[in-house]
Amino acid sequence: MCSGKPVWCAVGLLLGACAEATRPQPPGGSEQVLAARYPCDQGIGGDPDVVWHENFEEGSVSAVTSRYNDYKNPSGMALVADRPPGTCGAASMQLTAGGSTSATDLYKRFDAGYDELYVRWYAKYQAGAPWHHTGVWVGGYNPPSAWPNPQAGTRPNGDDRVSFAMEPVWGVGSPNPRFDFYNYWMKMHTCTNCGGAYWGNALISRDAFIAADNTWACLEVHAKLNTDLSSAGGAVLEVWKDDALIQRFPETAGIGFSVQDHFCPAGADGAQCRYSPTAPGPLDIQLRSSAALQLNWFWPQNYITDPMVGSVWFDDMVIAKVRIGCRR
């Protein structure tokens, strides 16, 4: 999403996430997810399948930032008692941005690269904030980078970078804006009004997939890079909210279509999908053309380019080589 980029959206009455007690269990049973082995996430950071773990229990902002390769605006960070229901921790991280300081973020480069990762976190969004890029990003740079370098507006070559983000995209500023999967990869699309630029492609377009105002949610993203370097073969993208699968690519029930620079999978009902298709599906998820490009960074951020400030809260972040699932 970028200033000046055309946005198709509508405001509706949207439903919130299910309560903890009625949360759907992942396919195959909860015992198959990492979180089931570590009640309340206690000890999960020591599991050999865990790449990174952040629960914001370090006790000070400076102790948190010391664990990252890069960060911006520590004065906009605060460890606060507001935290997800059921957590065993004492604090979450509040990131505030906007006004005179547009970016407040943390960036971690991993020591190794991975062909496949799962990323799970808890997030709460302030009602009515003018989100621009506020959420969690994960991806890869080749060569690895010690700081974020999103190169907004340019399409990756296939051997240089790839990124996956979950953030409010549609209906921003209205009650309960809608999340979307906002990605950059070598087969992404542009739009007729983009002047040759490539802005991140949104891939879900569902009205019920919301960032409910002032409400904690559990989110998880799975990215598996293609093993066939000449096609999308082997690639998988998945998104869960509160342990309910929201979207999977390759699609398993019907085939969607592209409208300009966003994709409308089977069942998508967002207003942006009521325009005539500009390209047929399925979505081409050839994410790379070189095995040297691997997943090697993590970037939770709050980036607001507006006079109004807004806060997002993060907690209980886990990055692993297997499905994590919400806390048990």
Secondary structure, 3 states (H helix, E strand, C coil): CCCCCCCCCCCCCCCCCCCHHHCCCCCCCHHHCHHHHCHHHCCHHHCCCEEEEECCCCCCHHHHHCCCCEEECHHHEEEECCCCCCCCCCCEEEEEEECCECEEEEEEEEEEEECEEEEEEEEEECCCCCCCEEEEEEEEECCCCCCCCCCCECCCCCCCEEEEEEEEEECCCCCCCEEEEEEECCCCCCCCCCCCCECCEECCCCCCCECCECCCEEEEEEEECCCCCCCCCCCEEEEEECCEEEEEECCCCCCCEEECCEEECCCCCCHHHCCCCCEECCCCCCCCCCCCCCEEEEEEEEECCCCCCEEEEEEEEEEECCCCCCCC
